[in-house]
């Protein structure tokens, strides 16, 4: 009885890309295309065509250049970093002290 052998792809760290961009980045391009389509409907003549088609097509090489050498999911992490509130270190020194930490006189105990 012969064994059936099926190929198993073991390289799970390979980036899944299309046109040199990750799929999350393509969602950015599609969202920009939808917004530019709405804006282009208000424009007249060749300006409308440039807004609708040239802007999203120009974003693809710009994103490719921007993301060159960056880790996976960089654009998503960058957007989330700008959206989330800042968390500051508890070990950092205060810029300006508003109240003193030490009290000169303590009230007597009763």
C-alpha atoms as one frame of an Amber mdcrd trajectory, in Angstrom:
protein
   0.000   0.000   0.000   1.518   3.313  -1.081   1.427   6.361   1.157  -0.233
   9.484  -0.136   1.982  12.505   0.419   0.602  16.027   0.500   2.806  19.113
   0.456   2.790  21.195   3.628   3.907  24.808   3.498   6.078  25.426   6.545
   7.009  29.036   5.945   4.329  30.722   8.058   6.297  33.949   8.498   5.982
  34.916   4.844   4.108  38.149   4.280   0.979  37.902   2.169   1.246  40.806
  -0.233  -0.490  42.085  -3.330   1.246  44.719  -5.456   3.894  44.934  -2.736
   1.370  45.915  -0.053  -0.224  43.944   2.751  -3.966  43.429   2.635  -4.480
  45.904   5.488  -2.774  48.552   3.372  -5.027  47.760   0.449  -8.004  48.544
   2.680  -6.487  52.007   3.165  -6.223  52.426  -0.607  -9.807  51.240  -1.137
 -11.099  53.568   1.589  -9.221  56.478   0.048 -10.655  55.554  -3.359 -14.188
  55.645  -1.944 -13.622  59.075  -0.362 -12.008  60.429  -3.534 -14.947  59.112
  -5.549 -17.341  61.134  -3.395 -15.173  64.246  -3.664 -14.680  63.725  -7.413
 -18.435  63.737  -7.997 -18.481  67.382  -6.925 -15.652  68.367  -9.285 -16.059
  69.124 -12.983 -14.048  67.987 -16.025 -10.610  66.441 -15.902 -10.208  67.428
 -12.258 -12.870  64.882 -11.329 -11.052  62.137 -13.227  -7.742  63.028 -11.573
  -9.296  63.047  -8.123 -11.167  59.782  -8.622  -8.441  57.711 -10.243  -5.024
  59.369  -9.969  -5.006  59.948  -6.203  -5.673  56.310  -5.190  -3.259  55.048
  -7.852  -0.579  57.462  -6.635  -1.009  56.280  -3.044   0.083  52.723  -3.897
   3.726  53.598  -4.745   3.835  56.132  -1.901   2.761  53.447   0.574   5.319
  51.061  -0.909   8.079  53.635  -0.369   6.792  54.570   3.099   6.610  50.945
   4.261   9.971  49.852   2.849  11.917  48.114   5.602   9.117  48.449   8.164
   7.782  45.439  10.116   4.517  43.688   9.400   1.411  45.663  10.420   3.324
  48.951  10.702   0.591  51.164   9.234  -2.075  49.716  11.548   0.152  50.190
  14.585   0.980  53.761  13.543  -2.700  54.691  13.214  -3.567  53.064  16.544
  -0.681  54.885  18.241  -2.070  58.233  17.047  -5.674  57.362  17.987  -5.132
  55.946  21.481  -4.626  58.213  24.484  -1.046  58.580  25.639   0.233  56.535
  28.544   2.988  58.255  30.430   5.572  56.660  32.644   5.031  56.716  36.394
   8.791  56.940  36.882   9.164  60.151  34.853   9.762  63.397  36.688   6.972
  65.959  36.815   7.449  69.045  34.708   6.124  71.369  37.377   5.214  70.605
  40.960   1.817  72.030  41.876   1.761  71.073  45.540   4.519  70.287  47.965
   5.065  66.716  49.037   6.177  67.589  52.563   3.918  69.315  55.076   5.677
  71.660  57.548   3.318  71.156  60.463   1.143  68.208  61.242  -2.056  68.631
  63.212  -1.810  67.225  66.765  -3.315  63.788  67.378  -6.476  63.694  69.509
